Amino acid sequence: MIRQNYRLFKNMDRLLIRKVVLEDEETIYGMICRLESAVLDRIGFDMAFRRNLVSDHINYFIAEFNGGPVGMISCHIQPLLHHAALVSEIQEMYVEPEFRSRFIGRELIKHAVEFAKNQGAIQMEVTSRKTRENAHKFYEREGFEKSHVKLVRYFEKED
């Protein structure tokens, strides 16, 4: 595995990270379904994807290796009153299983951080399900700190 990682790292010139366009919708849908281990409502996904794609506050980036999609990341940037500044957040990040531990995730984070800094954000946040312990370790290796607790209220449970 280390030899494969080294080989991929040496060939990072074959890795392209670019802004997602409408034509990437099917690819991103598949990645998000695999991220969530579920078949998501397609109408709802398409509505959210298309709305977010034209938002000034939301940016999606896709990683391509040798011309094929291998991962994606979202970068949401918004002004928050309690920071009195712009704050960026990763809402979704996914790397295809066969490309994990091969620096793709690190490059996606690096790209999103650089983008957010250039937009004037003062920090980047990420939330990850508590069951995704490997993801937590990855984010910590990439400089994120556990600092908050996320609480969720599910409306469908209230009916």
C-alpha positions in Angstrom: 0.0 0.0 0.0 2.8 2.5 0.8 4.4 1.8 -2.6 1.0 2.5 -4.3 0.6 5.7 -2.3 4.0 6.9 -3.2 3.5 6.1 -6.8 0.2 8.1 -6.9 1.8 10.9 -5.0 4.6 11.1 -7.6 1.9 11.3 -10.3 -0.1 14.1 -8.8 0.3 16.0 -12.0 -2.4 13.5 -13.3 -4.8 14.8 -10.6 -7.0 17.7 -11.6 -9.3 19.5 -9.1 -11.8 21.7 -10.8 -15.1 23.4 -10.1 -18.2 21.2 -10.7 -20.5 22.1 -13.6 -24.0 21.1 -14.4 -22.8 18.2 -16.6 -21.2 16.6 -13.4 -24.7 16.2 -11.8 -24.9 12.4 -12.4 -21.4 11.8 -11.1 -21.9 13.9 -8.0 -25.3 12.2 -7.4 -23.6 8.8 -7.4 -20.8 10.0 -5.1 -23.3 11.5 -2.6 -25.4 8.3 -2.6 -22.3 6.2 -1.9 -21.3 8.7 0.8 -24.7 8.3 2.5 -25.0 4.6 1.7 -28.5 5.3 0.3 -30.3 6.0 -2.9 -31.3 9.6 -2.4 -34.5 11.2 -3.7 -33.5 12.2 -7.2 -35.9 15.1 -7.5 -34.8 16.6 -4.2 -31.1 16.1 -5.1 -31.4 17.7 -8.5 -33.2 20.7 -6.9 -30.6 21.2 -4.2 -27.7 20.6 -6.6 -28.9 23.0 -9.3 -29.8 25.7 -6.7 -26.5 25.3 -4.9 -24.5 25.3 -8.2 -25.6 28.9 -8.9 -25.2 30.1 -5.3 -22.5 32.6 -4.5 -22.0 30.9 -1.1 -21.6 27.3 -2.2 -18.9 25.8 -4.3 -18.4 22.2 -5.4 -15.1 20.8 -6.6 -14.4 17.5 -8.3 -11.1 15.5 -8.3 -10.2 13.7 -11.5 -7.3 11.3 -11.8 -6.2 10.3 -15.3 -9.4 12.0 -16.5 -11.9 10.0 -14.3 -13.7 11.3 -11.3 -12.3 10.1 -8.0 -13.7 12.5 -5.4 -15.5 15.7 -4.5 -15.8 18.3 -1.9 -18.2 21.1 -1.1 -17.1 24.5 0.3 -19.8 26.7 1.8 -18.8 30.2 2.8 -21.1 32.5 4.7 -20.9 35.5 7.0 -21.7 34.5 10.6 -22.6 37.0 13.2 -21.0 35.2 16.1 -17.6 35.3 14.2 -18.2 38.8 12.7 -16.5 37.3 9.6 -16.8 34.8 6.7 -16.6 31.2 7.8 -16.2 28.2 5.4 -17.6 24.8 5.9 -17.2 21.4 4.2 -20.7 20.0 3.9 -19.9 17.0 1.8 -16.6 15.2 0.9 -16.2 11.9 -0.8 -13.3 9.9 -2.2 -13.9 6.7 -4.1 -12.9 3.7 -1.9 -10.1 2.5 -4.2 -8.5 6.0 -4.0 -8.6 6.5 -0.3 -5.3 6.8 1.6 -3.7 8.0 -1.7 -3.6 11.7 -1.0 -6.8 12.6 -3.0 -8.6 13.7 0.2 -5.6 15.7 1.3 -5.5 17.5 -2.1 -9.3 18.2 -2.0 -8.9 19.7 1.5 -5.9 21.7 0.4 -7.9 23.1 -2.6 -10.9 24.0 -0.5 -8.8 25.7 2.2 -7.0 27.7 -0.4 -10.3 28.7 -2.1 -11.9 29.7 1.2 -8.9 31.7 2.3 -8.9 33.5 -1.0 -12.6 34.4 -0.5 -11.7 35.9 2.9 -12.9 33.1 5.2 -11.2 33.1 8.6 -11.7 29.4 9.3 -13.1 26.1 7.9 -15.4 23.8 9.7 -16.5 20.2 9.0 -19.2 18.0 10.6 -19.0 14.3 10.3 -21.3 11.6 11.7 -20.0 10.2 15.0 -19.9 6.7 13.4 -17.3 7.8 10.8 -14.3 7.4 13.0 -11.8 7.0 10.1 -13.1 10.3 8.7 -12.6 12.0 12.0 -9.0 10.8 12.1 -8.4 12.0 8.6 -9.8 15.5 9.4 -7.7 15.7 12.5 -4.6 14.8 10.5 -5.5 17.6 8.1 -5.5 20.2 10.9 -9.1 20.2 12.1 -9.8 20.2 15.8 -12.8 18.7 17.7 -14.3 21.8 19.2 -18.1 21.6 19.0 -21.0 19.3 19.5 -23.7 19.1 16.7 -27.3 18.6 17.8 -30.0 17.8 15.2 -33.8 18.0 15.4 -35.4 15.6 13.0 -38.8 17.0 11.9 -40.1 13.8 10.4 -40.0 12.2 13.9 -42.4 14.9 15.2 -45.4 13.8 13.2 
